[in-house]
Amino acid sequence: MPKRKHVFISHHHGDDAHVDKFAGMMKRNGHDVRNSSVRMKPANQRRVERGKVKDETIKRLLRMKMRWASTVVVLVGEKTHTRKWVNWEIEQAHKLGKRIVGVYLRGGSAVNVPQALNDYGHALVKWNPSSIEGAVEGRINRFETPGGELRQPVHSGANSQC
């Protein structure tokens, strides 16, 4: 029987295809991933970019979807660190007491790690099924480089779980 995991995947919308790859990889490894993250249709994305949706509305929706998850997974690609909503989601995850796990995408580097992930993350791993599974399940609490070498965490964050 698959292990069910409720996650919120924080990501740059340009990396949407990786959200599906993440869920597929977890499924192949015996997990039933329930993703509550927001993936906007192009028309809605344009409305947000034009300022037609209030930030408070977006925050309310994100908080609601994040509360449902046990773990927040941050997909770290080339532009992730430039997205204001990614840092906000990580900070909210911390306030909600969620486990926060970063996963490097191909092309992601240490300079692409959002500051909030450095501040509040519990683990940061390369794209490797066993590392990701261990980090999501709370068995792995290490910070890695994109190549998988250990690096020192920027903080000494709490390793609490809900």
Residue, then its C-alpha position, 0 to 999 in steps of 0.5 A: m500500500p502506498k504511503r500517503k504524503h500531503v505536501f505543498i510544493s513551492h516553486h517558480h511557475g516556470d518550473d511547473a513541469h517539475v511538479d509533475k516529475f516530482a509527484g511521478m518520481m514519488k509515486r514510482n517509489g511507493h508514495d501517494v503524493r497529494n499536492s495542495s500547491v497553486r498552479m495557475k492557468p495562464a489567464n489567472q497568471r496574467r491577472v496576477e501579473r497585471g495586479k488585478v488580484k490583491d496580495e491578501t487574496i493570494k496569501r489567504l489562498l496559499r495559507m489555506k492550501m498550506r495548512w492541509a500539508s504536512t511538508v512544504v517542498v521547495l523546488v530550487g531551480e534557476k529562478t526560484h530565489t527571485r520569486k517573492w511568493v516562494n520566500w513568503e511561502i517558506e516563511q509561512a510554512h515556518k510559522l505554521g510549524k511545517r517541515i520544509v524541504g528543498v530539492y535542487l532541480r537540474g540547473g539549480s545551484a547554491v546561489n539559487v536557494p531562496q534566503a527563507l529556505n536557508d533560514y528555516g529549511h530542515a533539509l536541502v537535497k539533490w534530485n535523488p529519490s532516496s534523498i528526497e524521500g528521506a528528507v520528506e519523511g524526516r529521516i534526512n536533515r542535512f543540507e547538500t550542494p546540487g552535486g550531493e556533497l554536504r554543506q553547512p546549513v546557514h542556520s541551526g533550525a528546529n527539526s520539529q514535525c507536526 
